[in-house]
C-alpha cells in the first residue's frame, strides 16, 4: 500500500487531538478527585473526632454505672450489717427486760397511759406476770380497773378509756417498737451510715 502523506497527517492530527483531549480530561478528573479528597478531609476528620468523642462518653458512662453499682451494693451491705447488729442489740436488751422486775415501772406506765388518754377512768390490760404489780399500782387511779383478760407481752400495760374511745399501748414491746427507729438512726449516725 502506498502511503498517503496527507492521510497520515490527518490521522496524526486526530490522534494528537484525541490524546490532548484525553490528557486534559485525565488532568481535570485528577484535579476533581484531589478537590473531592481535600473537601472530604475535614468532614472525615470531624466524623473521626465525633466517633472518638462518642466512644469516650460511652466508656465514661459505663464506668460511672459500674462504680455507682458497686457503691450501691457496698451501701446495701452496710445497711444489712447495721440492721443485723441493731436487731442483735435489741434481742439482748429485750432478754434482759423480760427477766426484770416490772413492779417498779408499773405506776409510771399507768401514769403515762392516763396522761395520754386524758383520764383516770380506764380499763387496763397486762400480762399474767405483771398482773400483781399493775393491780397494786392501780390503787392510785380512781375509776381505773384491771381487765380479767391477759395480753401477750413482755410487760407493761394497754389502757383503754372507759368509754372505749381511745386505747394506748404502753407495753414494753410497743415502747421498744417506737424507740427502735430512733435508736437505729443514732447507731447509724455513729457509724457514718445513713438510714
C-alpha positions in Angstrom: 0.0 0.0 0.0 1.1 3.4 -0.8 1.4 5.9 1.8 -0.6 9.0 1.6 1.2 11.8 3.4 -1.9 13.8 3.7 -3.9 10.9 5.2 -1.1 10.3 7.7 -1.1 13.9 8.8 -4.8 13.9 9.2 -4.5 10.7 11.3 -1.7 12.3 13.3 -3.8 15.4 13.9 -6.8 13.3 15.0 -4.7 11.2 17.3 -3.0 14.3 18.7 -6.3 16.0 19.4 -7.7 12.9 20.9 -4.6 12.5 23.1 -4.7 16.1 24.1 -8.4 15.8 25.0 -7.7 12.6 26.9 -4.8 14.1 28.8 -6.9 17.2 29.5 -9.8 15.0 30.7 -7.5 13.0 32.9 -5.9 16.1 34.3 -9.4 17.5 35.0 -10.5 14.2 36.6 -7.4 14.1 38.7 -7.9 17.7 39.8 -11.6 17.0 40.6 -10.6 13.9 42.6 -8.0 15.9 44.5 -10.6 18.6 45.3 -13.0 15.9 46.5 -10.4 14.4 48.7 -9.4 17.9 50.0 -13.1 18.7 50.7 -13.8 15.4 52.3 -10.7 15.6 54.6 -12.2 18.0 57.2 -15.5 16.2 57.3 -13.8 12.8 57.7 -11.6 14.3 60.5 -14.7 15.7 62.1 -16.5 12.3 61.8 -13.4 10.6 63.2 -13.3 13.1 66.2 -17.1 12.6 66.8 -16.7 8.8 66.8 -13.8 9.0 69.3 -15.7 11.5 71.5 -18.8 9.3 71.5 -16.7 6.3 72.4 -15.1 8.2 75.3 -18.5 9.4 76.5 -19.9 5.8 76.4 -16.9 4.5 78.2 -17.3 7.1 80.9 -21.0 6.3 81.2 -20.3 2.6 81.6 -17.6 3.3 84.1 -19.9 5.5 86.2 -22.6 2.9 86.1 -20.1 0.2 87.3 -18.8 2.4 90.1 -22.3 3.5 91.1 -23.5 -0.1 91.1 -20.5 -1.1 93.3 -21.1 1.8 95.7 -24.8 0.9 95.9 -24.0 -2.7 96.6 -21.5 -1.8 99.3 -24.0 0.6 100.9 -26.7 -2.1 100.9 -24.3 -4.5 102.6 -23.5 -1.8 105.2 -27.2 -1.3 105.8 -27.9 -5.0 106.1 -25.0 -5.4 108.6 -26.2 -2.4 110.6 -29.8 -3.8 110.7 -28.5 -7.2 111.8 -26.4 -5.5 114.6 -29.3 -3.4 115.7 -31.5 -6.5 115.8 -28.9 -8.4 117.9 -28.7 -5.4 120.4 -32.5 -5.3 120.7 -32.7 -9.0 121.2 -30.2 -8.9 124.1 -31.9 -5.9 125.6 -35.3 -7.5 125.4 -34.0 -10.6 127.0 -32.8 -8.5 130.0 -36.0 -6.6 130.1 -38.1 -9.8 130.0 -36.4 -11.1 133.1 -36.6 -7.8 135.1 -39.0 -6.9 137.9 -41.6 -4.7 136.3 -43.3 -3.7 139.6 -41.2 -0.6 139.8 -42.3 0.7 136.4 -46.0 -0.3 136.6 -47.0 3.0 138.3 -45.1 5.1 135.8 -46.6 3.2 132.8 -50.1 3.8 134.2 -49.4 7.5 134.8 -48.2 7.9 131.1 -51.3 6.0 129.9 -53.7 8.2 132.0 -51.9 11.3 130.8 -52.1 10.2 127.1 -55.8 9.2 127.4 -56.6 12.3 129.3 -58.5 10.4 132.0 -58.0 8.1 135.0 -61.2 6.3 134.0 -59.7 3.4 132.1 -59.6 -0.3 131.7 -56.1 -1.7 132.0 -54.8 -4.9 130.4 -51.4 -6.6 131.2 -49.7 -9.9 131.0 -50.1 -12.6 133.7 -46.6 -12.0 135.1 -47.2 -8.2 135.7 -50.8 -8.6 136.9 -49.9 -8.3 140.6 -47.7 -5.2 140.2 -50.2 -3.5 137.9 -53.1 -4.2 140.3 -51.1 -2.7 143.2 -50.3 0.4 141.2 -53.9 0.8 140.1 -54.9 1.8 143.6 -53.7 5.3 142.9 -56.0 5.7 139.9 -59.7 6.4 140.8 -62.0 5.0 138.1 -59.4 2.6 136.7 -60.0 -1.1 136.6 -57.9 -4.2 135.7 -59.3 -6.4 132.9 -59.5 -10.1 133.7 -58.1 -10.7 130.2 -54.3 -11.2 130.0 -52.4 -9.9 127.0 -49.3 -11.4 125.3 -46.4 -9.0 126.0 -43.2 -8.8 128.0 -44.6 -6.4 130.4 -46.4 -3.0 130.7 -50.0 -2.1 130.1 -52.6 -1.5 127.4 -55.0 1.2 128.7 -58.4 1.8 127.2 -60.6 4.8 128.0 -63.6 3.6 130.0 -65.9 4.8 127.2 -63.8 2.9 124.6 -63.0 6.0 122.6 -59.2 5.6 122.8 -56.5 3.0 123.5 -52.9 3.5 124.5 -50.4 0.6 124.2 -47.8 1.3 126.8 -46.3 -2.2 126.9 -42.6 -2.8 126.8 -43.0 -4.3 123.4 -44.7 -1.2 122.0 -42.3 1.2 123.7 -39.3 -0.7 122.1 -41.1 -0.7 118.7 -41.5 3.1 119.0 -37.9 3.6 120.1 -36.3 1.2 117.6 -36.2 3.6 114.6 -34.7 6.4 116.7 -32.0 4.1 118.2 -31.3 2.7 114.8 -30.8 6.2 113.4 -28.5 7.1 116.3 -26.4 4.0 115.8 -26.2 4.5 112.1 -25.0 8.1 112.6 -22.3 6.9 115.0 -21.0 4.5 112.3 -21.5 7.0 109.5 -24.1 5.0 107.7 -27.3 6.8 106.5 -30.6 5.0 107.2 
